[in-house]
Amino acid sequence: MKTYALLADAWGGHGGIAVFNRDLVTALLDENPEASVTAAPRVISHSIGDLPDRLSYRVGAASGTAAFVRTLLTDMPAIVRSDMIYCAHVNLAPIAWVLGRLSRRPVLCALYGYEAWSSPSRKIADWAVRRMDRYYAISSFTRDRFVAWSGVPLDRIELLPNAIHLDHYAPGPKDKGLATKLGLEGASPVLMTFGRLVSRERAKGFDEVLDILPRLLKRFPQLIYVIAGDGDDRERLEARVVDEELVSHVVFTGLVDEQDKADLYRLADLYVMPSRGEGFGFVFLEALASGIPVIASTIDGSRDAVRNGELGRMVDPDDPDALFASISDALAENRRGDVPEGLSHFSFHRFVERVHALAGRTLAG
């Protein structure tokens, strides 16, 4: 099967969408030596690294809108020869719709997170995204939000949750070198939240944990809260920590390299993210695979990541008392080092099976 992919980012990208697109493209190529993918990314912000065999990655497309359009025009012969068009973001739906009609090929559209929860601001994107041949959503929450405003029938949308590469993560001791670097040597217990510090969203739950941190310190006087990630909201959060005299109990890591993530998770005793805007919450899978118990949200897609409480606790981020109780109980239970058996539901092997089935149904119409 030949696929032409319109990507927001993937190789050379950073964050959950980039990881998901890398996994999906790899899955399309997996177990099928005749499969090939040609991909045009809109953004490349980091080193690309190694690419899979049979992937033609059109690096020049990421140089701007004009370059992206030129790449698509140059690639029209490859697009016409493809079996399927993959649209990795709702904002790319107008272009995907045009390519699908010109090539007479079905279009598979991604519904990843908040960008699919409400109508796009551009009317052409709103019009086009309702007219894709098939969709996948990474969580039931995202699927239901999309259906509510778009009117797209449920039978055209499949669930395709994130994959976790279980061989990349495992329980283990805390890395002393990394702990020393971050000022966490001997710290116990350690709470962690991982994500972009974005001022326009403030949806990861950092503030909700900081709200109850003084109460937690009365019960756990040596507790350290690690805020992992970077973004334009970091300055505000750091100022808040100073104002509330929490400096000795909060650590900001800054941007975290992919190769350091497993060691970073293993510094924690509990991963907590009472979020309001997760399309799924891949970080929960990473933490669980590292043997770190998790607390997720009841009001967004992260409930899918913990399988509605099967793999981890859930709490309403608007209920600080419930959050305090859940963190206190989880720390007292001390399940660090346990990887729940149910995590295999999200294994990469299962993901490949789901992608192949989804592609087959997309081609079948």
N, C-alpha and C positions, 0 to 999 in steps of 0.2 A: 504493500500500500504506500502510495506517495501522498505526503501531506505538505501543504503550504501553510506556514504559521505566521500570523501577525501578532507580535509579542510586545507587551509593554517593556519588560526586561526579563532576562534569564541569566545566561552566562555574562558576567561582567556587571550583574546587578546585585543589590543587597536588600535583604528582607524577605518576608514570607512569600510574596507573589513571585519573586525571582526564583526562590527555591522550588515552589510548586511548578512553575513552567519548566525548570530544568528536569524535574522528576517526570512530568507528563511527556515531554519530548523524548526523554530516555526510554520511557515505557513504550511509546509508539515504536521505537526501534528495537526493543528487547524481544528476543526469541523469534525474530523474523528477519532473516538475512536479506530478504528482498525489499524490506521497508526502507524508506528514505524520507527525510524531512528537509525542506528548505525554509529557513526562518529569517524574518526581517524584524529586528528589535528596534524599538523607539529610543531606548536609553541604554547606554553602556557607561557606567560610572566607576567601575573597578576593573582589576585585571580579569581577563576572560578565562584564563586557565586552560585546561585540556578539554577538548570537545569530543563528543562521541563519534564513532565511525558512522558514516552515511548521513551526517548532518552538515548541510551547507549553511553556514552562519554568515548572513550578509551584514558584516560589520559596518560598512559604509552607510547603511540605512539609519544609523543612530546619530548621524551628523546634523540632523535638523529636519524640519518638515519637508523642505524641498528635496533633500537627499533621500528621505523615506519614499516620497512619491516617485522619484527617478528610479529607485531600486525596484519598485513594484512594476513600473512600466518596462524596465529591462527584463524583469522576471516573468512577463506575461506568458512566454512559451512554457516555462516551468509550471506556472499557475494552471494553464489550460491542460497540461499533462497530469496534473495532480488528481487524486481521488477525493480529497477532502480539504476544505479550508478551515483552519483553526483560528478563531478570534479570541485572543486572550484578555480582552478588556472591553467593557461596554462602550467606551469612547472610540474604539476602533470599529464598531459595528457598521457605520455607514460605508467605510471602505470595504469591509468584509462582504457586505450585502452586494455591492457593485461587482466585486471579484467573483462572488458566487453566481451572479446572474450572467456575467460575461463568459465564465468557464462552464456554466451549467453543472457546478459541483455543489454538494451540500456544505453548509456552514455550521460548525460546532462552536458555540459561544460559551465563554467562561463567565460564571457569576461567583465572584470571589468574596467580596465583603461589602463595605459600606457604599461603594460606588454603584452597587446594584440594589440598594435598599430603597431608593427613591428615583423619580424620573430625572434623567440627565438634563442639565440646564440648556443644552443645545437641542433645538427641536428636531434636527436631522438625526441626532443620536437617539433621541426618544423614539422617533419613528422607526429607525432601522433596527434597534435592539429588540423590538417586538416581532421582528420578521426573520429571525434566524431559524434554521431548520431544526436544530436541536441544541439543548443547553445542558450544562452540568452546574450544580451548585455544590460548594464544599461543605454546606451544612443545611439542615432543615430550616434553621432560622433565616438564612439568606434566601433560600428558595421561597419560603412563605412571604417574606417581605417583598421580593420581586414580583411574585404572582399578585399580591395585593394591589400594586399600582399598575402593572403592565397588562393584566388580563390574559397572559399566556397560559394555556392549559397545563395542568400539572403533568399530563402524560408526555409532554415534550421536554420535561426537565428531569434529569437523573441526579442522584447524590454521588459525589466523588470526593470523599474526605481526603485530607492530607495523608501523605505516607511518612512513616518514620523508618529510617535505615537503622535497624536494631544493631547492626554490626558496628555502627559508628559511636554508639553510646553503651555504657555499662556502669553498674554501681562500682564504687571504688573509694579508696581513701582520699582525703582532701589533699590537694597538691600544695605542699608546704611553700614552694617557691612562689606560686601565684598568691597564696594566702598572705605571705609576707609582703609581696608587692602591693597588695590592696589594703594592707593594714588589718588583716583578718586572722593573723596567727593567734591561735588560742581562743578566738571568739566563739561563743556558744550561748544560745542558739543563733543561727543565721537565717533570716528571712530574705527572700529574693523576689524581685519582679523584673522581668526582662521586656524591653520594648523601646520603640522610638518615643522620644520626649517631644511631642508635637503640641504646640500651644493652641492651635485651632481646634484640636480634638479633646485633649486631656481625658482620654477614655480608657487608659490602661489600668487606672486604679491606684496610681502612686499617691495621690492626695488622700484617698480613702484610708490607705494604710498609715500615712503620716498622721491623720486625724486621731487614730487610736493608739499611736505609738507611746505617748506618755502613760496610758493605762497599762499597756503591755509591759513597759519597763518596771512598773511597780511589782509585777509578778515575775518578770524575767529581767533582772537588773543588768545583766551582761549582754542582752540581746543587741544584735547589729542588723540593720536593714540595708540590703544591697540593692541599689537602683542601677540596673545594667542596661546600657544603651546611651544614646546621645540624641540631641536635637535642640531646637530653638527654645524649648521650655525648660531646659536645664538651669538656666540662670535664675528663673523664678523659683524653681524648686530648691536650688541651693540657698537662695536668699531666705526662703521660708524656714529651711532647716536651721540657719543661723539665728533668725529672729526667735525661733521657738526653743533655742538652746539644745538642739538635738545633734550637733555636729559630731560628737563622740560616738553616736549610735547610728549614723547614716553614712554610707559609702557610695560614691558615684564612680562607676567604672569607666565611663566614656564608651566610645564605639568598640565593639567586641568582634574580633576576627573569628570567622567560621571555625578555624582549627582550634580555637581556644574555648569554644562554647561548652564542650563536655566537661572539661576541667573546671570551668566556672560554675556550672550547675552543681557539681559535686562539692563545692564549698558550702552549699546551702543545706539546711536541715528541713526547710519547708519552702515550697514555691507558692506564692500567693499572688493572684491577679484578679481582683474584683472589678472586672472591666465592664464597659458599657458599649463597646463598638467592635468586638472581635467577630470577624466573619467565621472563624473556626477556633483558632488558638493553637497553632502548631507548637508553640513553646511548651504547652502542657505535655505534649507527647515527648519532647526532648527531655524535659525534667523527669517524667515518669521512667523513661528508658535509662536515665542516669541513676535511678533508685531514689528519687526525691519525691515525697508525697506532695500533692498539689491541692490548692483551693481555687476553684473557678467561680464564674458568675452564673446566676440563674437567668439573666435577662438578655443574653446575646448568644452568639454561635459557640461560645466556649463550652456550653453544656453538651454539645455534640462531641467535643474532644474528650470529655470525661464520661461519655456515654450515659448522660443523665444521672451521674452519681456513682456509677459502677466502678470507675477508675479513680475517682477523687471526690473530695467534698465540694459542695456548691453553696454559695451564699448570695444574698441580695446585696449589691453594693450600696443601696440606700438604707441599709440597716446596720449601723455601726456596732450595735450590741451583738448582733448575730455574727458579724465579722470577728469581733473580739473573742467571742466564745469559740468560734470555729478554729481560729489560730491557736488559742490556748489549749483546746482539746487535742489538736493535731500535734502540737509540740509535746504535750504530756504523753501522748500515745507513742511517739518516737518510732515511726515506721521507716525511717531512713534506711536505704539499702534494699528495700523490697521493690521488685518490678512486678506489677500485676499481670497475671496471665492473660487477661483480656486485651492487653496492649497489642497482641498479635493481630487483632482485627485491623490495625492500621499498618501492618508490615508492608514493605515495598513489594513483596511477592503478591500480596493481595491487591495492592494498588495496580500492578501491571495487569492482573486479571480483569479488574474493573475497567481499566482504560481500553483494553482490547475489546471487551464486551460493548462498551459505549461506542467505540469507533465502528464496530460492526453494525450496531443499530442505527448509527448516523448514516452509514452508507446504504442501509436497507430502506431508509426513508420512513 
